[in-house]
Structure formats: C-alpha cells, structure tokens
C-alpha cells in the first residue's frame, strides 16, 4: 500500500518515448495539445501514439461537444 501511495504522490512526467512521439509533430499547436493531454490524462507513450494516430487533435478541433469527445478517451 505504501508503494502505491508513494507512486500516486509523484507528479506525472513524460518519458523519452513520449518526447520522441511529440518531437515528430510539426505543428506547435498540435504538439502542445498532445503534450498537455498526455500529462493531464497520464497517457502512456502507447496511448499517446494511439490518440495521435486517431487524429484526436483534428477531431477535437472540429467537435461541437469537446467535453464528450474527451470523455471517450479518458481513463
């Protein structure tokens, strides 16, 4: 139990794998979106790649109900 509490107390940080994925995104606005969401939702690098491949940024940009869209990708 103490290990779980200690892990929960640690802030989420992006790994080298996260940074590698993010560095391949040319648009600064799009890269910032994925970086913020990865931190906020504590995505693994694999999840970040999946949502990038899914074009979450593009879908979010044109969505009329952004909150509903983000609930579909939340953990």
N, C-alpha and C positions, 0 to 999 in steps of 0.2 A: 504493500500500500504506500509506503514512503517513497518508493521509486516512482510510482505513478504521480504522486503529489509533486515531487521534485520536477518531473518532466512537464507537468502542467504549469508550473511556475516559470519555466524557461520561455522566453519570447521566441516566437517562430522566426526562423531565418531562412533565407533562400540558399539552397545548396549550389555547388558548382554546376550541377546538371540543370537546375533552374536557370542559372545565369547563361548557360550555353544556349538554351532554348530562346531566352529573351534576347540575346545578342543577335539572333538571326532574324528578328523582326525589324524591318526597316523603318516603319512609321513610328515616330516618337510617341504619338498619342496612343497608338495601339499597344506599343510596348509597355507604356505606363499603365494602361488599363489591365493588361495581363499581370504585370508585377503587383499592382495593388490588390487585385482579386486573389492572386496566389497567396499573398501574405494574409489578407483578411479571412480567406476561407481555408487557409493552411493546406493548400493543394500539394500533393506530391509532384515531383517532376513529371511523372507519367500522366497525372491528371492535367497538369498544365499543358502538356503536349496534346492530350486528347481534346481539351477545350479550344486550343489554338487550331487544331485540325478541323474541328467542328465549326470554326469561324464564329465563336461566341461574340467577339467584338463587333463583327458585322451584323449579327443578329440583334445584339443589344442596341446598336446604333439606330436600327430601323424599327425596333419594337415599340408598340404602343403601351405595353404593360411591362416595363422593365423589371419591376419587383417580381412579377410572376415568372418571368424568364429566369431571373437569378435564383429563385426558389427551386427551379428544376435542376440546377447544377449544384445547389448547396448540399453539404454533407448531412 
